[in-house]
């Protein structure tokens, strides 16, 4: 199974989360909560993809 898209998404999700943490003072107040929520959802989904890939690679 090809996991190229999943790996790209995982890298981008963690990068977005890191950028949000490092630049939280520069983000306007109106955008901060929405962007943080989107970044958190993306990071949680990236963790899910990591766990799923480990579980599915062990079963084949």
PyMOL commands that set and color helices and strands:
alter all, ss='L'
color gray80, all
select helices_A, chain A and resi 4-22+29-59
alter helices_A, ss='H'
color red, helices_A
deselect
rebuild
show_as cartoon
